Amino acid sequence: MNPLNKSEEIYSFPCSKRNWYSRDTIAAIATPPGKGGIGIIRISGNSALALSKSIFRKNTRSKIASSQIQSHHLYYGKIVDPENEEEIDEVMLCPMIGPKSYTREDVVEIQSHSGSAVLGKILNIILKQGVRIADPGEFTKRAFLNGRIDLTQAEAVIDIINAENEIARKIATRQLSGGLKDQLVQIKSKMMESLSEIEAEIDFSEEQEASFIKADAWQRDILSSLNKLEESAALGQIYKDGILLVLVGKPNVGKSSLMNRLLNQDRAIVTPFPGTTRDHIEEGFEIEGIRVRLIDTAGIHKSQNPIEILGIQKTKEIIQKATLVLFMCDMSNQISKEDEDIFKIIHDKMKIIVFNKKDLVDENHIQPIPLNWEKETKIKISALQNDGIHELKKVVVKQVLENKRFGQENILISNLRQKRNIQEASRAIKNAIECHENKAPLEIVAIEFKEAAQQINNALGVEISDDILDQIFNNFCIGK
């Protein structure tokens, strides 16, 4: 279960806790709670091998000798309590001698039956031997601190665990194999090359007729690469977390009926009376492997009812968070002022205008619409007769994935921390280009390049603070 690196390059990540980690041995149950065939306990640290020998017995009830232990081999036997030699369970024991292990430390994994009583007993025996329980994500944290992986790969581990669809899994797997790290290292290399040219120009410009600086490469080779990564974050986030799809419209246009059709179940109450939905309803489903969070909102209209007013206000708040808005209108009626007012509320959102109730009009009916609606994506459906729903789902995916707001190349950025680092690096390079074009002192240009390089270091986890590391790894499960 170790990430596969393309190289065995060891990174140095200065951290005040590093020496403390090298002395400490940790253990945790690595499999989720519940009944199943196998449960795994993971141990990592200097005393992992000695500890396993003290509690593991072969069928002959003899301890396993050091000379018999081979890394990455499975050994069958039993776990016993060394205090009284009580047999606890039949197990398979797998030692992995550092640095060829997940953490680059000595690691031992014990595969027992998965009952909570069995796993709890074995873990307690281990802890009595001077081992402490691992913090959330501490095994992966050690892999990072020991140079096994960089921070982008460490964050990919939790993304793989949390992946809810095949696309999200592929993105996380690509990042775990070093896709983002490789791009960032390449960008930083170009930054440092440009920085060396700038510093050479500062030191020797009076002695040379030709300039050392190749400023045209800053935009082409550095800023454009950063921009592509930054653009990929939006689409990467959609693949990871899904589409927030919000149904809006005035009362009685069929929002709840459409929700039921999209979910293929009667989730929302449908009546002929307007204003049935006074609060939002949220459910999840998938379209072409992409998770969708669907929210049916209260109809937007003028009202004196305090409950409806609260519901409408909540609808407006949800709209601002939406990835895509389905703006529903009634084809059997003319576009009203209420419809136009709703369009004004969602004018800056990515949207699809859904004309519902096509079953109530002639097949050749053309719906008159305001001029400022013309450029929007439009589709006709009948939620009542389940007509056009399949086509609508296709349009939803196409609208999101092909939207120019979302970059299509190198879908690698997986979280807000990485995105902010890339944005700050991009901002610094833009400042450097602007300063150079405005004939600012080259010392200022060099400062901006150094800031950009530092932001790339932050994304990779080089010289990152303990507080940020703790914040990242606290989101992991214990045992990973």
N, C-alpha and C positions, 0 to 999 in steps of 0.2 A: 504493500500500500504506500510505498515511498514515491514521491513525485519523480518522474524521469527527467533528469537534466541533460542537456546536450553536452555539457562539459562538467568537469569536476572542479571548476574554478571556485576557490574559497574566498568569500568576501569578508572584509573586516568591518564590523559594525560596532564602534565604540559604545559601550553601555556600562554604567556604574555597577550593574548587577552581574556582570559577566563572571567574575571570579566566584561570586556566591553560587551561581548556577553550577559551576564546574565541581563544587564540593557536594552539592545536594542531590539526593536520589528521590525520585517521585514515583507515585503509582496511582492508577485510577482504573475504574471499569470503563472500557472503551466501547462497549455495545450498549444500545438503548435499553431501558427497563422494559420488562415484559417477558412472557414465556416464549421460549424458542429452543432450537436444538443446541446452539453453542453460544457461550458468553466468553468475552475476552477481557483479560486484565493486562494492562501494559505497565511496565516498569522501565524507568530510564535513569541512568546515572552511574557513577563509579562503582557502587556496591550492588548493581543489579545482578551480575553473574554470581557473586558470592552468596547473595541472598537467595537466589533461586536454587542453588545447590543445597542450601540448608533446609529447604522445605520440600524439595522434590525427591522422590524415591522411585527407582526402577522397580520392576515386578519382584526382584529379589529382595526388596526393601532396603537395598543398599543405596548410599548417596552416589550421585553421578560425579565421577572424578574430573578434575580440570582437564586432564589429557584426553578425556572422551568428548569434550564439548567442541563441536565444530559450528562455526557461524552459519546461520541460515539453514540449519537442519532441524527437523522435527523429532522430538523424543517423547515416547509414550511412557507414562508412569502414573504416579499418584502424588497428590499434595497431602502432606501431613503437617500436623501441628507439632513443631519441635519441642514444645513443652511436655507433651505426653505421648507423642507418636500416634495420635489419633488420625486415622485416614479420613480425609475430607471428601475427595472426589477423584475419579479418573480424569486425566488431563493429557493434552499434548503441549509440550513446552518447546518454544522456538527462541533460541538465543540469536541475537544479531550484534556482533561485536563492532564497536565504533572504529573508524568513522563511517563504515558502510552500514549505516542505519538511518532511520528517519530523522533522529535528532543529532547524528554524528557522535553520540555517546553510546555506551553499552546499553542495549535495549533487550528486554526479555518480554515475550508475550506468552501468556498462559491461556490456553483454550480449554475451558471446562464446560459442564452443562450450564444452562443459562438461568437457572432458578435464582431468584434474588437472595435466598438464604445461602445457597452455595457460594455465589459470587461475593456476598457480603462477608462470609466467614473467611474465605481465602484472602480478601483484601485486608481484613482485620489482622490476620496472621502476618501479612507482609508489613503492615504499619507498625506492628509490635517489634519489628526488627530494626527500628530506627529510621524507617522510610516515612515520608510525609505524603499526604494526599495532594494530588496535582491541582493547581489552579485551573480555571477554564482556559482552554487553548494553550496550556503550558508546554505540551509536547511540540506543537507547531512553533511556539515562541522560541523554544530552544533550537529547533531546526534553523530558525532565522538568525538567532544570536550566534550560532556556531557556523554560519556561512553556508548551510545546506541549501537554503533558498533565500531569495530576496523578499522584500515586504509585499510586492505585488503578487508573488507566488503564494505567500502565506495567506493573503486575503482571498486568493482563489480557492483555497481549501474550504473555507466556510461557504463560498459561493457554490461549490460542488455539493456540499452537504445540503444546502438549502434549495438547490435547483429543482424547480417544479415542472420543467418541460425539457425536451431534448435539445432545443436551441440554447437554453440557458446552460445546460450541462456542457455543450460543445464550447461555448464562450469561456466558461470557467476552466475547462480542460486545456484549452489553448493558452490561457494565461498561466496556468500551473506549469505548463511545459516551457514557459519563458518567453512567450510571444511579446508581451508588453515590455518585459525587462530588456529584451534584445533591441526593441525599437528605441527605448529610452536611453540605453547605453550608446546606441548609434547617434542619436540626436546630441547627447552630451559630448561625444567625441568631436562632433562638428563645432559645437560651441567652444570647446577648449582650443581647437585648432584656430578658430577665428580670434579668440582671446589672445592667443600667442602672437598672432599677426598684429593685433592692436598694440600689445605691449612692445613688440619689436619696433613698431612705428614710433611709439613714444620715446624709446631709447635711442634709436638710430636714424630717425627721419632726416636730421640735418646732414648726415653723412652719406645718404643715399639719394640718387635722383628719382628712382622709381619707388612707388608706394608698396609697402608690404600688404596692405589691406585689400581684400577682395569682397567689397561690400555687397556686390550683386548676389553673392551666395547666401547672405544672411536671410533674405526673403525666400529664395528658391529652395535652399537646403535645410534651413532651420525653422523659420516661421511657418512655412507651408506644412511641414511635417507636424508641428505642434497643433496647427489648426485642424488637420485631419483627425488627430487623436481627440481633440476637444469636441469635434462634431460627432465622433463615434460614441461619445458618452451618452447622448440622448437615446440613440437606438439601442445601445448596449443595456441601458437601464430598462427600456421597454421589454427586451428579451428576458431580462432578469426578473423584473417585478411585474411585468404585464402592462396591458393597456387599461387606463381608467376611462371607461366609456360611459358618458352621462346622457340620459334621455331628458330633453327639455321641450317645453311647448305649453300652450295655454291649456286649461282644463278640457277634458273630453275629446282630445285629438287621438287617443289610442295608445298613450305611452305604456300603460300597464299591460294592455293586450300585446304590445310588441315585446315587452320584457318577458312575458310568459312564452312567447314564440321563440325568442332567442335562447331561453333557458330550457325550452321543451318541457315545461312543467307549469302548473298553475301556482305561481309564487305570489303574484299581486292580485288583489281583489279587483274585479272588473264589473262595473255597473253602468247603466245608461245615464247615471246622474253625474254631473260635473263636480270636481272637487273631492273625489273619493280618496285620493292620495294626499294626505296632509303632512306627511313626513317622508323622508327619503327611504327607499328600500334598496339594499345592496346584496348582490349575489355574485358568484364567480362561475365562469365556464371557460372553455377553450375554443379558439378558432385556429385551425391549421397549426396546432402545437403551441400557440401563443396564449398565455393566460389573460383573461379579460375580467376586470372588475366592473360589473354593470350596475349602474345606479339609476333607479327610477325616481324622479324628483316630483315634488308638488307642482301643480300647474301654476304658471306665472300669470297673474292677473291682478287687477285692482280689487281689494277686499277690505272690509271693515272688521272681519272676524279676526280676533287676536291670535287664534291658533293658526289660521291660514297665513296670516302675516309672518309669523315665526317660521312656518314651513317655507314660504317664498324667500325669506331672507337666507335660510339655510341653503336653499337651491342656488342662490347667487354665489354663496361661498364655495359650494361644491364645483360650480362651473369654472371657477378660477383655477382649480386643481386638475381639471380634466385634461387627458391626453387628446381626446376627440369627443366632440359633442354631436349627438344625433338630434337635430332640430326638427320636430315633428309638426306638420301642418295637415289640416283636413282638406282633402281634395274636393270634397262635396260642397265646400263653401269657399267664397272668395277670401283672399288674403285680407286680414283685418288689421286695424291699428295695433291691437294687442300682439299680433304676429310680428309686425314691424318693430314694435318696442322690444320684443324678446331678441330679435336679430341684432338690435343695437347693443344689447347686453353681451352677446356672444361674438361681436363683430371681429375681435382680435383672436378668437380661438379657431383651431382647426376644426372644421365642421362638415357634416353631410346633411343636406336638407332632405328629409324623408316625407314625401307626400303620401299620407295614409288614406285608406278608404277608397281605393281605386275601383272597388267593386260597386260603388254607388254612382259612378259616372260612366259616360260612354267611353268605349275603347279608344276613340280618337280624340278624346278631350284634351285640350291644351290649357294648362293652368296659367292664367296671367300672374306675373310676379313683378315685384319692383325691380328697377334697372340694376340696383346694386347687389341683387341676388344672382345675376346672370352668370358670373364667373365661378360660383360655388358648385361643388359636386352635388348632383341631385339624383334621386331614385324614387320610383313609384312602387308602393306595396299595398297589400291588404292584409293587415294583421289578423282580421277576422277569418279570412279564408286561407291563411298561411301562404299567401302568394307574394313572391319576391323576397322572402326572408333569406333563402340560400344566397341569392345574388347580393343582398345587403351585407351579409357576412363577408363575402369576397371583397366588396367595395371597402369595408372597414379596414381589412388587412392591407389592401393596396394603398388606401389613403394614408395610412400611418407609415408603412415601410418605404413608400416611394416619395414621401414628403421631403422637400428640400431642406427642412429644418434638421433632418437626421442624416448624418454622414453615412455612406454605404461602405466605406473602406475601413479595414482594420478595426473591427468591432471588438475592442479590447478593454476600454475603460469600464470598470465595473462598480465604482462607488464614488461618492461625493468627495472624499479626501483626495483621491487620485485626480479627479477632475479639477479641483481647486489648485493643486500643484501645477497641472498643465496650464491652466488659465493664467496663473501668476508668472510662469516661465514665458508664456506667450506675451504677456503684458510687458515684461522686462525687455524682450527682444524688440518689440514694437518701439519701446522708448529708445532703445539703442539706435535703431534705424533712424528714427526721427531726430535724435540728437546729432547723429553723424550728418544727416542731410542739412541740418541747420548750422553746421560748422561749430558745434559745441566742442569743448575740450575733450580729447580722446580719453582722458582719465575718467570722465563721466560715462562715456560709452563702455569702458572696461568695467565700471561698477555695475552697470545694467547686465552685462554678460555674466558677471560673477553671481548676481542675484538669480539669473535664469538657471545657471548650473546648480545653484543651491536648491532650487525648487525641484529639479530633476533628482537630486540626491534625496530630497525629502520623500519623493514618490517611491524611490527604490528602498528607502529606509536607512540610508547612510547617515550616521551621526544624528539619528532621530532621538527625541527625548523619551525618557522612561514613561512620562505621563501619557504621551500619545500611544506608545506601545501598549500600555495597560488598557487604555481605552479601546484599542483595536481588538486585543485578544480576549478581553472580557466578554465579547460577543460570541465567542466560541463555546462549544459544549465541553464539559469536563471529559477528559479521555482522548481529546484530539489535539 
